[in-house]
Structure formats: structure tokens, C-alpha cells
């Protein structure tokens, strides 16, 4: 497991690094968020971990990395100053909605960091030949079709690319800019509103094979989120 860490606090970076070695991770420290982003681009299997003081900076960092096209797993450690537990819960939710895969408040027990890194590593960002689509469908991205509930639906290349980027990051909110990049690869991109057109067609095609569930959630002002199993079951 490769873990790329960024923290403005050298003390926190050192403590996180020591904790991560418990999980057997190869730890690499980066001095800035930009360096962390650049390093994650070059290692798609690495986990990115960053530390921030306050939830506002944590949200902005997660959102900025996702908008920049970082698809790696992101672990946010935040030193929250709120005392009210409901405010803390809301702050963590905002960080997750911005694109983080896990959030923990500082200080964190080293054993918990190790366990959470192992849990994150069990997730995958690399699509297999067939991807499971809850509640009981399979997606074949190579042949651009979804099978389930006695139906087989065929997707266009762009619909398939949109489903692949969303389903491979189930539970994470992706901006339309990230979705656009996945579909067009940065070439000849039309206006962002085309994503809404693809999304409308994709939702319509998925419903028969997914028991009429709406699997793709629009998060107001942030982007799109593929619903996790717990949301559908």
C-alpha cells in the first residue's frame, strides 16, 4: 500500500506516518496540496491522506482535488474546533460530500488509522470486466451494456464512460467537470450542460435493470454521486 501524506504540520505528518507504518504502508510526505495532487496523478493506486485545521479548508482541499481529476482514495484528517457534536457531524458530512472517502478528527488513535487504511485499500477504483450495480445488476463496460432484472440495456460510449466513472467511485460526489474529463478526455469538450443530457438518458436506461431505483443522485451545487448499496437496499 502506498500512502501519500500532506500536512502543514510537520508534527502531525510524522505522527500520521508512524501510525501508517503499523498498517504496512509505504509512506511518502509531500509539502503542499499541489504536490500531493501531482503525486497521486502518477500513482493511481496510492491513497492520499491530508491534514487540515478546520472543516472549511478540508472541504476546499477535497473539492479542489476532485475537480482537478484526482480519482485516488482520499483520507481527510481534520482538527475540528467545533464543540457541538451535531456541528462536527455536519462538518464531516460536508467533507465527504466534497469528495473525501473517509474523515477522522485529530487526534486519531494510531491503530484506528491503520485499520481505516486497510478498509480503504479493500475498495477499488479500477473497474473489473464486470462491475456490480446494486441492487442486482451487472455492468459490462467493455461491451457497454448493463444486465439485470431480466433485462439487457445497451449504452452509448459516452453513457458507458459516465456510468463507469460514477460507479467506480460509489458514494463519492464527482463534479461535472470530472465527469466531462472522463467522457471526453479533455478534447473537444462541449458545454457542461451536456452532462445533464447524458445523465437523463442513463437514468432512464438503468431503471428497468435496477428495479426502478434511481441510482445516480444529483448533489446540489457539487455534482453527481452514485448511490452506495446501503442507500439502495
C-alpha positions as CSV (number, residue, x, y, z in Angstrom):
1,X,0.0,0.0,0.0
2,X,1.4,3.4,-1.0
3,X,0.3,6.3,1.2
4,X,1.0,9.9,0.1
5,X,0.6,12.3,3.0
6,X,0.4,16.1,3.1
7,X,0.2,18.1,6.3
8,X,1.2,21.7,7.0
9,X,2.2,20.5,10.5
10,X,5.4,18.5,10.5
11,X,4.5,17.1,13.9
12,X,1.2,15.7,12.6
13,X,2.8,14.4,9.4
14,X,5.3,12.5,11.5
15,X,2.7,11.0,13.8
16,X,0.5,10.0,10.9
17,X,3.4,8.5,9.1
18,X,4.3,6.4,12.2
19,X,0.7,5.3,12.5
20,X,0.6,4.3,8.8
21,X,3.6,2.1,9.1
22,X,1.6,-0.1,11.5
23,X,-0.6,-0.9,8.5
24,X,2.4,-1.8,6.4
25,X,2.1,1.3,4.2
26,X,4.9,2.8,2.2
27,X,4.6,6.4,3.4
28,X,5.7,9.4,1.3
29,X,5.4,13.0,2.5
30,X,4.5,15.9,0.2
31,X,5.0,19.6,1.3
32,X,1.9,21.1,-0.5
33,X,-1.5,20.1,-1.6
34,X,-0.4,20.7,-5.2
35,X,2.5,18.3,-4.8
36,X,0.1,15.7,-3.3
37,X,-2.2,16.1,-6.3
38,X,0.6,15.8,-8.7
39,X,2.0,12.7,-7.0
40,X,-1.4,11.0,-6.9
41,X,-1.8,11.5,-10.6
42,X,1.4,9.4,-11.1
43,X,0.2,6.6,-8.8
44,X,-3.4,5.8,-9.4
45,X,-3.3,3.0,-6.7
46,X,-2.0,5.2,-3.9
47,X,-4.1,6.5,-1.1
48,X,-3.9,10.3,-0.5
49,X,-4.1,11.5,3.1
50,X,-4.2,15.1,4.1
51,X,-4.5,17.0,7.4
52,X,-6.3,20.3,7.8
53,X,-7.3,22.6,10.6
54,X,-11.0,23.3,10.3
55,X,-13.6,21.8,8.1
56,X,-13.7,24.7,5.6
57,X,-10.1,24.1,4.4
58,X,-10.8,20.3,4.4
59,X,-13.8,20.7,2.1
60,X,-11.9,23.0,-0.2
61,X,-9.0,20.6,-0.5
62,X,-11.1,17.6,-1.2
63,X,-13.2,19.5,-3.8
64,X,-10.2,21.0,-5.4
65,X,-8.5,17.6,-5.9
66,X,-11.7,16.1,-7.3
67,X,-12.2,19.0,-9.7
68,X,-8.6,18.5,-10.8
69,X,-9.4,14.9,-11.7
70,X,-7.8,13.0,-8.8
71,X,-9.5,9.7,-8.6
72,X,-7.5,8.1,-5.8
73,X,-8.9,7.3,-2.4
74,X,-8.7,10.3,-0.2
75,X,-8.5,10.2,3.6
76,X,-9.0,13.5,5.4
77,X,-7.8,14.1,9.0
78,X,-9.2,17.3,10.3
79,X,-8.6,19.2,13.5
80,X,-12.1,20.5,14.2
81,X,-12.7,23.3,16.6
82,X,-16.4,22.9,16.9
83,X,-17.6,21.7,20.3
84,X,-21.1,20.9,19.3
85,X,-21.4,17.2,18.2
86,X,-24.1,17.9,15.6
87,X,-21.9,20.7,14.1
88,X,-19.0,18.2,14.0
89,X,-21.2,15.6,12.2
90,X,-22.3,18.2,9.7
91,X,-18.7,19.2,9.0
92,X,-17.7,15.6,8.4
93,X,-20.6,15.2,6.0
94,X,-19.6,18.2,4.0
95,X,-16.1,16.9,3.7
96,X,-17.4,13.5,2.5
97,X,-19.7,15.2,0.0
98,X,-16.8,17.3,-1.3
99,X,-15.1,14.0,-2.3
100,X,-13.2,12.5,0.6
101,X,-13.6,8.8,1.1
102,X,-13.0,8.9,4.9
103,X,-12.8,11.6,7.5
104,X,-11.4,11.4,11.0
105,X,-10.9,14.1,13.6
106,X,-7.5,14.7,15.1
107,X,-6.1,13.3,17.3
108,X,-6.6,9.8,16.0
109,X,-5.5,6.6,17.6
110,X,-2.7,5.1,15.5
111,X,-4.4,1.7,15.5
112,X,-7.6,3.3,14.1
113,X,-5.6,5.0,11.3
114,X,-4.1,1.6,10.4
115,X,-7.5,-0.1,10.4
116,X,-9.1,2.6,8.3
117,X,-6.3,2.5,5.8
118,X,-6.8,-1.3,5.4
119,X,-10.5,-0.7,5.0
120,X,-9.9,1.9,2.3
121,X,-7.5,-0.3,0.5
122,X,-10.2,-3.0,0.2
123,X,-12.1,-0.7,-2.0
124,X,-11.1,-0.5,-5.7
125,X,-11.0,2.3,-8.2
126,X,-10.1,0.1,-11.1
127,X,-13.1,-1.3,-12.9
128,X,-13.2,-5.1,-13.4
129,X,-14.5,-6.7,-16.6
130,X,-17.9,-6.6,-14.9
131,X,-19.0,-4.2,-12.2
132,X,-21.7,-4.9,-9.7
133,X,-24.6,-2.4,-9.8
134,X,-26.9,-2.5,-6.8
135,X,-29.3,-4.0,-6.1
136,X,-28.8,-6.9,-8.5
137,X,-27.3,-5.8,-11.9
138,X,-24.0,-6.2,-13.7
139,X,-22.3,-3.6,-15.8
140,X,-20.0,-4.6,-18.7
141,X,-18.0,-1.5,-19.6
142,X,-16.2,-3.2,-22.4
143,X,-19.3,-4.1,-24.3
144,X,-21.2,-1.1,-22.9
145,X,-24.2,-2.9,-21.5
146,X,-26.0,-3.4,-18.2
147,X,-27.7,-6.7,-17.3
148,X,-30.2,-7.3,-14.5
149,X,-33.9,-8.0,-13.6
150,X,-34.3,-10.0,-16.8
151,X,-33.3,-7.0,-19.0
152,X,-30.2,-6.1,-21.0
153,X,-29.7,-2.5,-22.0
154,X,-27.1,-1.1,-24.3
155,X,-25.4,2.2,-23.7
156,X,-23.6,4.6,-26.0
157,X,-19.9,5.1,-25.5
158,X,-20.4,8.3,-23.6
159,X,-23.2,6.9,-21.4
160,X,-20.9,4.0,-20.6
161,X,-18.0,6.3,-19.7
162,X,-20.2,8.3,-17.4
163,X,-21.5,5.2,-15.6
164,X,-18.0,3.8,-15.3
165,X,-16.6,6.9,-13.6
166,X,-19.5,7.2,-11.2
167,X,-19.9,3.5,-10.4
168,X,-16.2,3.0,-9.8
169,X,-16.3,5.7,-7.2
170,X,-19.6,4.7,-5.5
171,X,-20.6,7.0,-2.7
172,X,-18.3,9.9,-3.7
173,X,-19.5,13.1,-5.2
174,X,-17.9,14.0,-8.5
175,X,-18.1,17.4,-10.1
176,X,-19.5,17.6,-13.6
177,X,-16.0,18.8,-14.7
178,X,-14.5,15.5,-13.6
179,X,-17.3,13.6,-15.4
180,X,-16.7,15.7,-18.5
181,X,-13.0,14.9,-18.4
182,X,-13.7,11.1,-18.1
183,X,-16.0,11.2,-21.1
184,X,-14.1,13.4,-23.5
185,X,-10.5,13.1,-22.1
186,X,-10.0,16.9,-22.3
187,X,-10.6,17.0,-26.1
188,X,-13.4,18.9,-27.9
189,X,-15.4,19.3,-24.8
190,X,-18.9,20.9,-25.2
191,X,-20.6,22.9,-22.5
192,X,-21.1,21.2,-19.1
193,X,-24.8,21.0,-19.6
194,X,-24.3,18.1,-21.9
195,X,-23.7,16.0,-18.7
196,X,-27.3,16.6,-17.8
197,X,-28.4,15.2,-21.2
198,X,-26.3,12.0,-20.7
199,X,-27.5,11.7,-17.2
200,X,-31.2,11.8,-18.1
201,X,-30.7,9.1,-20.8
202,X,-28.6,7.0,-18.5
203,X,-31.1,7.1,-15.6
204,X,-33.9,6.1,-18.0
205,X,-31.9,3.1,-19.3
206,X,-30.8,1.9,-15.8
207,X,-34.2,1.8,-14.1
208,X,-35.6,-1.4,-15.8
209,X,-32.4,-3.4,-14.9
210,X,-32.2,-1.9,-11.4
211,X,-35.8,-2.4,-10.1
212,X,-36.8,1.2,-10.9
213,X,-34.2,2.6,-8.4
214,X,-32.7,5.9,-9.2
215,X,-29.0,5.1,-8.6
216,X,-27.5,8.4,-9.5
217,X,-28.0,11.3,-7.1
218,X,-27.6,15.0,-8.0
219,X,-25.9,16.8,-5.1
220,X,-26.9,20.4,-5.4
221,X,-24.1,22.7,-6.3
222,X,-21.5,19.9,-6.1
223,X,-22.0,17.2,-8.8
224,X,-23.2,13.6,-9.1
225,X,-23.0,10.7,-6.7
226,X,-23.6,7.0,-7.4
227,X,-25.6,5.7,-4.5
228,X,-24.0,3.0,-2.3
229,X,-25.6,-0.3,-1.6
230,X,-26.8,0.9,1.8
231,X,-28.7,3.6,0.1
232,X,-30.5,1.3,-2.3
233,X,-31.1,-1.9,-0.2
